[in-house]
Amino acid sequence: MTTAPFPIAPDKHALERGDQLAPRFNADGLVVAVAQHADTGEILMLAWMNDEALKLTVETGVAHYFSRSRNELWKKGETSGQLQLVEELRVDCDQDAVLIKVRPQGDGGACHVGFRSCFYRVWEDGRLVERG
Amino acid sequence: MTTAPFPIAPDKHALERGDQLAPRFNADGLVVAVAQHADTGEILMLAWMNDEALKLTVETGVAHYFSRSRNELWKKGETSGQLQLVEELRVDCDQDAVLIKVRPQGDGGACHVGFRSCFYRVWEDGRLVERG
């Protein structure tokens, strides 16, 4: 397992325009990660990555997160089969957020509640409506 | 301005399957918000909302965030013209993340660096490549 840390961007220009992946982890050592379906564009879930999870995601092409509730590395789908194969990884301007375009394996789902996406509820007329 | 707080879901079922918007703000009083282009599906940016920003977003149909760097309410586009008209608002299973599908106004951009999306850099062959 690779544990070498990511570099720290020396200045704003390097952070925003540089070609080095220099994630700005928060005080808890995490960046936020958005998983988008590579084919449909649907937003599947939002989770967090520590440096190890990000490195493993980059190196293996399979999405790894950090579970804040369990306080441990989380290879998404390891038990459910809903592995996420990473088609593309992007970082935002100030490198505190990661976007991964993924192809969910197994039953194609991403959400523990049973929906394909975690964002299965829409705000309509003052209440949340499920759209499976 | 409405400042009444959002309800707190009484249990897991209400949180995950209920029809009440009961956001789980973090210790800083924030939920993470992903803005997706309503027409193209492109992920434009990731930012944060406090209760006031979320309420204003829901009530006005214009995206409001909370700027962590300026520590204040941030009506996106107020100075740049890049207002984001909200087409749809979704919440995730455990209600600590919000997805808004928006139509950016002004020049259609969302990123302060000048790109349409903040996620303008793709990880390719061990480095970040800009894709404008």
Boltz contact constraints between the chains, C-beta under 6 A:
constraints:
  - contact:
      token1: [A, 16]
      token2: [B, 113]
      max_distance: 6.0
  - contact:
      token1: [A, 19]
      token2: [B, 127]
      max_distance: 6.0
  - contact:
      token1: [A, 19]
      token2: [B, 128]
      max_distance: 6.0
  - contact:
      token1: [A, 21]
      token2: [B, 128]
      max_distance: 6.0
  - contact:
      token1: [A, 32]
      token2: [B, 32]
      max_distance: 6.0
  - contact:
      token1: [A, 34]
      token2: [B, 34]
      max_distance: 6.0
  - contact:
      token1: [A, 41]
      token2: [B, 41]
      max_distance: 6.0
  - contact:
      token1: [A, 43]
      token2: [B, 99]
      max_distance: 6.0
  - contact:
      token1: [A, 46]
      token2: [B, 97]
      max_distance: 6.0
  - contact:
      token1: [A, 89]
      token2: [B, 123]
      max_distance: 6.0
  - contact:
      token1: [A, 90]
      token2: [B, 119]
      max_distance: 6.0
  - contact:
      token1: [A, 90]
      token2: [B, 122]
      max_distance: 6.0
  - contact:
      token1: [A, 91]
      token2: [B, 121]
      max_distance: 6.0
  - contact:
      token1: [A, 92]
      token2: [B, 118]
      max_distance: 6.0
  - contact:
      token1: [A, 92]
      token2: [B, 119]
      max_distance: 6.0
  - contact:
      token1: [A, 93]
      token2: [B, 111]
      max_distance: 6.0
  - contact:
      token1: [A, 93]
      token2: [B, 113]
      max_distance: 6.0
  - contact:
      token1: [A, 93]
      token2: [B, 118]
      max_distance: 6.0
  - contact:
      token1: [A, 97]
      token2: [B, 46]
      max_distance: 6.0
  - contact:
      token1: [A, 99]
      token2: [B, 43]
      max_distance: 6.0
  - contact:
      token1: [A, 99]
      token2: [B, 119]
      max_distance: 6.0
  - contact:
      token1: [A, 111]
      token2: [B, 93]
      max_distance: 6.0
  - contact:
      token1: [A, 113]
      token2: [B, 16]
      max_distance: 6.0
  - contact:
      token1: [A, 113]
      token2: [B, 93]
      max_distance: 6.0
  - contact:
      token1: [A, 118]
      token2: [B, 92]
      max_distance: 6.0
  - contact:
      token1: [A, 118]
      token2: [B, 93]
      max_distance: 6.0
  - contact:
      token1: [A, 119]
      token2: [B, 90]
      max_distance: 6.0
  - contact:
      token1: [A, 119]
      token2: [B, 92]
      max_distance: 6.0
  - contact:
      token1: [A, 119]
      token2: [B, 99]
      max_distance: 6.0
  - contact:
      token1: [A, 121]
      token2: [B, 91]
      max_distance: 6.0
  - contact:
      token1: [A, 122]
      token2: [B, 88]
      max_distance: 6.0
  - contact:
      token1: [A, 122]
      token2: [B, 90]
      max_distance: 6.0
  - contact:
      token1: [A, 123]
      token2: [B, 89]
      max_distance: 6.0
  - contact:
      token1: [A, 127]
      token2: [B, 19]
      max_distance: 6.0
  - contact:
      token1: [A, 128]
      token2: [B, 19]
      max_distance: 6.0
  - contact:
      token1: [A, 128]
      token2: [B, 21]
      max_distance: 6.0
